[in-house]
Structure formats: C-alpha cells, structure tokens
Amino acid sequence: MSVKRPGEKVGPTEVQDPLVRDEIKRAAVWLGLATTIVLIWFLAQPILLIVGGLVFATMLDGGTRLLGRALPVARGWRLAIVAIGALAFIAGAFWMTGLELVNQFEALKTVVQGQLEQMGRWAGSLGLVPAGGGAEAISRQLMGSLGQLTNAVGTALGAISSLAMIVVLGLFIAVEPRLYERGLAWMVPLANRQRFYRTIDEMAFTLRRLMAGRLLGMAFEGVFMWVALSFIGVPMALALGFLTGILAFLPNIGAIVSGVLVVLVGFSAGTDTGLWAIGAYLAVQIFDGYIVVPTVARRSVDLAPALVLGAQLLFGALFGILGLALADPIVAMIKVALERRSAALAADGAGEA
C-alpha cells in the first residue's frame, strides 16, 4: 500500500499531471524549433536547390500557360515545346558564341585587373590609400569577387551539378504540379487546406509574374548592351552583354557589378569610349528600370527595393551565390504567405465580431 507523505510534489516522471504535460509540450516546441533551425542551416544548399527547382518549374509553367493562348493543345505537349525550346536556345547560344565568349572572358579578366590596379595607383598618388603597395593590394581585393564571377561564368564547372539538379527538379514539378501540391496539403489540417491551396496559387501567380519580368529584363539588357557597346567600339562587347544579361537576374547588385565591368572595359579603350560606355549603360538601365520591369513585374509583385537589396545581402552572406540569386523569389513567396495569413486573421476576427 502506497503512502503519500505530506508536502510531496509532483516529480518529473509523473507525466499524467497537467502541469508536467504542459511543460513537456513547451519543451518539445522549443526543442523542435531549435532542431529545425539547425537542420535548415546544415541543409541550406539542398533546400536552395529545391527552391531553385520550384522557380524553374514556375518559369516553365508560365511559358506553358502563355503558349496555350496561341496553341490550343494538351498541356503536356505545350510543356514539352517550352522545355525543348528553352534548352535548345541555351545550347544554341553557347554553341555559336561559346569559343568567342571563353576568349573574351580571359581578356576581360586581364583588362579589369589592369584597370583596377591603375585606379589603385591613382588613388595612392592622391593619398587616398597607403603608399608602398597598398594600392595594388586594395585593387587585388576589389578584383577578387569580380575575378571569381568571370571565372564562374566562363567555365561554369562548379555549378554544373547544381544547375542539373535544378533543371531536373523543375521538370518533374512542372510535369505534375498538382501531385506535389496535394502531397504538401496532406500535411496541413483539413480545416486549413482550402486556405493553403489559395496561398499556393497566389504564390505561383506572383512567381510567374516576377520571373516573366526578370527574363524579359535579362533579354533586353543583354542584347541591347551587346549592340550598344559594339556600336561605340567597346572591346569584348559580346562577353559584357552576356554578363549584363545574366547579372540582370540579380536586381540592384547585378546592375552594380555589370556597370563596374562595362565602365572599366570602356575606359581601357580610351576616355571617349569610356564615357560612351557609361552613357550606354545608363540608357539601358533607365529604360529597363522605368519601362520594362515596372510594366511586367513590379506593379504586380510590389517588392520594396530596400527589402530586396537587404535580403540579397543577407542570403548572399549566408548561402553564397545561390542564396543571392534566389533571395528575390524567396522574399516574394514569404510576402504572399504573410499577406494571406494577415487576411485570414482579419477575416476570422471579423467573423467572431
């Protein structure tokens, strides 16, 4: 027969007590949150590859929907046409310009390195940097990221596997998007599934508009920069146009990097050519920033430039170039989710009132 002594309190093994159960639930929540943060940190690259696959699938889906307006065939055929067309365009562009691009990228790196060192010596002569080799050291530091960028774009050896995974994931998701949507919805309570479906649809719509504006901006900036620089006689115009188009996927930061490259290479051919290069770059950026992009993307997505820039800096510092490239889509999806959550809470509050 058990005897209960006076003043005894519930022990940690007495899980049937309501107080102990509540404390265990709180501890489990905090432990689960900490475990989730740790897993996200260590699995950041695979998660970003999945997000990249979702973004690529969204672009394929957007092209399929757009093609459906002119070609009334089954969705599978339209998706196949869009996917084959995109891959053929990329392969054809590299096939026709690959050798010239590789040669121009090597020359581009040399020219930019020389221009930065010349700027460093000029700053040292004015006393802006320490004398005795300080100017050259600063120039090498400034050139570090640009040199890595041109090497990555010129060879792309380190990104082939990641790009292949993104393409494969995007193709699988684009073929049967409803299958994966139902799989995610299965983990959501029944009472919230309709809200979940609406949120997913709005996220997909936002991403389609965002990517449409981004692709249009990339094509415009790359082609027009190549034509303009070739017209004014800037060396390596094809490589600069290609880099400008690729970097246009990264708003704000991409424009700054491509602008620095264009100006440095332009002034390597002379002062007049450098001034014309500045004018051509500003004309392309102003037209793209105030006409092309607002018409297609910004008015529908409505992302604040400072928010996008801050997210790019944060994701780039944490997760590298892949995080930098996907910061904009991730911010857009988070914004949609938060807006839908706020709208749902407001609707619930109005219903209770």
PyMOL commands that set and color helices and strands:
alter all, ss='L'
color gray80, all
select helices_A, chain A and resi 18-42+44-68+75-125+134-155+160-175+177-185+190-232+237-247+253-268+271-301+305-352
alter helices_A, ss='H'
color red, helices_A
deselect
rebuild
show_as cartoon
